[in-house]
Each structure stands twice: as structure tokens, then as C-alpha cells.
Amino acid sequence: MKTAILFCAALLLVLPAGTAHSQSAGYGGVTLNGGEPPSPKAPPPGFQYVTWPGFRVSEGGSEIFLQLTGPVTFKEKRKGSRIMITLEKTQVYLKNNLRPVITRSFNKTPVSQFRLRRLKGDRLRLDIYLRRKASYTLSSKNAGQYHYLIVSFPPGS
């Protein structure tokens, strides 16, 4: 025990200042312009992976985005205050990506939360729960080795 404590104390003396909190310089995660996680293994033939569900708020509104290993076929449906986007032949790369993303604390978005759900038949569904009715647009883009599906909400929606 004493050896472990001495080792940790020695390590703190050797590390340059700021090394322990490298994220203090800004967000280092996935964005629509980079900051990508390590590349996943190749998906099974005919399938794509969702490697990251993301969210951002800006002066231009708010966006939910899915980072994918390639383009996917999808269907959208709206039911009350819920938007459902079903992705065909798509799997999550990490089980953690199935957790809900709670966004209700962000005042400039109509989105209260969203999550991915597994469906039968090798499909995933993106469920978006709105706190109020809002318009949205769907778009996609390629950036680097990834493809993105983007759900955009205009400002004030």
C-alpha cells in the first residue's frame, strides 16, 4: 500500500503541469468536424455500425447526430412529441451507445432526450423525445472515414 502511494506521488511530480486535465483546453470528443474515436473493426458484410450518438447546441439551433461507418437506409415517423428514425441493417458498435442522452437542461433545444434502441430484424431506432412540437430537417454527410446522419432543429423551435 505504501509503495502504491509513493509511486502515485512520484508520478505527480514527474508529469508536466496540465497533463492530468488534458480536456481543460476544450472538448476532445466526437464532433461533425473530427475528434473521432478509434476506428472500429469492420462491420459484418452488408451492415453499418453506429459508433457515436452526439448532440450539440449552437446559435444556429441544435443537432442530434449519429456517427456511422457508412451510409444507411432509414425511415422516419412522427408520433405526437416523438420522432422515430429506423435505421436498416445497422448495429451499435458499443453497448454504451444505447444509453439515453438527456438534453432537457439545454434551454435552446426542443429535445428533452434521445436514445438508440435495438429492433428485431437487424435494425436500430433513434427515438427523439421533444418537450414541444418543433420542425426538423434530416441530412447526411461524409467526413473522413465516417458518415453522419444529422437531425437539425432551427433556433427558437
C-alpha positions as CSV (number, residue, x, y, z in Angstrom):
1,M,0.0,0.0,0.0
2,K,2.8,2.4,0.9
3,T,4.6,1.5,-2.3
4,A,1.5,2.4,-4.4
5,I,1.1,5.7,-2.6
6,L,4.7,6.6,-3.1
7,F,4.5,5.6,-6.8
8,C,1.5,7.9,-7.3
9,A,3.1,10.8,-5.5
10,A,6.3,10.4,-7.6
11,L,4.2,10.2,-10.8
12,L,2.6,13.5,-10.0
13,L,6.0,15.1,-9.5
14,V,7.2,13.8,-12.9
15,L,4.2,14.7,-15.1
16,P,4.2,18.2,-16.7
17,A,1.6,20.6,-15.4
18,G,-1.8,20.2,-17.1
19,T,-1.2,16.6,-18.2
20,A,-3.8,15.3,-15.7
21,H,-6.5,17.5,-17.1
22,S,-5.9,17.5,-20.9
23,Q,-9.6,18.2,-21.7
24,S,-9.4,21.6,-20.0
25,A,-8.3,23.0,-23.3
26,G,-11.7,22.2,-24.8
27,Y,-14.0,19.3,-25.8
28,G,-12.0,16.4,-27.2
29,G,-14.8,14.1,-28.2
30,V,-16.6,13.4,-31.5
31,T,-17.9,16.4,-33.5
32,L,-19.2,16.8,-37.0
33,N,-15.7,18.1,-38.0
34,G,-13.4,15.5,-36.4
35,G,-12.4,14.4,-32.9
36,E,-13.1,10.9,-33.9
37,P,-12.8,7.8,-31.6
38,P,-10.5,5.0,-32.6
39,S,-11.7,3.2,-35.8
40,P,-14.0,0.2,-35.0
41,K,-13.4,-3.2,-36.5
42,A,-15.2,-3.6,-39.9
43,P,-19.0,-4.2,-39.5
44,P,-20.4,-7.5,-40.8
45,P,-20.9,-7.6,-44.6
46,G,-24.0,-5.5,-45.6
47,F,-24.2,-3.8,-42.2
48,Q,-23.0,-0.5,-40.7
49,Y,-22.1,0.5,-37.1
50,V,-23.3,3.5,-35.2
51,T,-20.1,4.4,-33.5
52,W,-21.3,7.6,-31.7
53,P,-24.6,9.3,-30.9
54,G,-23.9,13.0,-30.5
55,F,-25.7,16.3,-29.6
56,R,-24.8,19.9,-29.9
57,V,-26.4,23.3,-29.4
58,S,-25.3,26.4,-31.3
59,E,-26.7,29.8,-32.3
60,G,-28.0,28.1,-35.4
61,G,-30.2,25.7,-33.4
62,S,-29.5,22.2,-32.1
63,E,-28.5,18.9,-33.7
64,I,-28.5,15.3,-32.9
65,F,-26.0,13.3,-35.0
66,L,-25.1,9.7,-35.4
67,Q,-21.6,8.8,-36.5
68,L,-21.7,5.7,-38.7
69,T,-19.2,3.6,-40.5
70,G,-21.1,4.1,-43.8
71,P,-24.4,5.3,-45.3
72,V,-27.6,3.6,-44.2
73,T,-31.2,3.3,-45.3
74,F,-33.7,4.8,-42.9
75,K,-37.3,5.6,-42.4
76,E,-38.8,8.4,-40.3
77,K,-42.0,8.6,-38.4
78,R,-43.5,11.2,-36.1
79,K,-46.0,10.3,-33.3
80,G,-47.0,13.1,-31.0
81,S,-44.0,14.6,-29.4
82,R,-41.7,11.7,-30.5
83,I,-39.6,11.4,-33.7
84,M,-38.6,7.9,-34.6
85,I,-35.9,7.2,-37.2
86,T,-35.4,3.5,-38.0
87,L,-32.0,2.5,-39.5
88,E,-31.9,-0.7,-41.6
89,K,-29.0,-3.2,-41.3
90,T,-27.4,-1.2,-38.6
91,Q,-25.8,-2.2,-35.2
92,V,-24.3,-0.3,-32.3
93,Y,-20.6,-0.7,-32.0
94,L,-20.6,-0.2,-28.2
95,K,-23.4,-1.2,-25.9
96,N,-22.9,2.1,-24.1
97,N,-24.3,3.9,-27.2
98,L,-27.8,2.5,-26.3
99,R,-27.9,4.7,-23.2
100,P,-30.3,7.7,-23.2
101,V,-28.8,11.2,-23.8
102,I,-30.6,13.6,-21.5
103,T,-30.7,17.1,-23.0
104,R,-33.5,18.7,-21.0
105,S,-31.1,21.1,-19.3
106,F,-30.3,22.8,-22.6
107,N,-32.8,25.6,-22.9
108,K,-32.2,26.3,-26.6
109,T,-33.5,23.0,-27.9
110,P,-36.9,21.3,-28.1
111,V,-35.2,17.9,-27.5
112,S,-35.6,16.6,-23.9
113,Q,-33.8,13.3,-24.6
114,F,-32.9,10.8,-27.3
115,R,-31.7,7.2,-27.4
116,L,-31.0,4.3,-29.8
117,R,-33.0,1.1,-29.4
118,R,-32.3,-2.3,-30.9
119,L,-35.2,-3.7,-33.0
120,K,-35.9,-7.1,-34.5
121,G,-34.5,-7.7,-37.9
122,D,-31.1,-6.1,-37.5
123,R,-32.5,-2.6,-37.2
124,L,-31.9,0.3,-34.8
125,R,-34.3,3.1,-34.0
126,L,-33.4,6.6,-32.9
127,D,-36.1,7.8,-30.6
128,I,-36.2,11.6,-30.1
129,Y,-38.4,12.9,-27.3
130,L,-39.5,16.6,-27.7
131,R,-40.7,18.9,-24.9
132,R,-42.8,20.8,-27.5
133,K,-43.7,20.4,-31.2
134,A,-40.9,21.5,-33.4
135,S,-39.8,21.4,-37.0
136,Y,-36.7,19.5,-38.0
137,T,-34.6,18.5,-41.1
138,L,-32.7,15.3,-41.8
139,S,-29.4,15.4,-43.6
140,S,-26.3,13.3,-44.0
141,K,-22.7,13.9,-44.9
142,N,-19.3,12.2,-45.2
143,A,-16.4,13.4,-43.2
144,G,-13.1,11.5,-43.1
145,Q,-13.8,7.8,-42.7
146,Y,-17.2,8.3,-41.2
147,H,-20.8,9.1,-42.4
148,Y,-23.1,11.2,-40.3
149,L,-26.9,11.3,-40.1
150,I,-28.0,14.7,-38.7
151,V,-31.3,15.8,-37.3
152,S,-31.4,19.6,-37.1
153,F,-33.7,21.8,-35.2
154,P,-33.8,25.5,-36.1
155,P,-33.2,28.2,-33.4
156,G,-36.3,29.1,-31.4
157,S,-38.1,25.8,-32.2
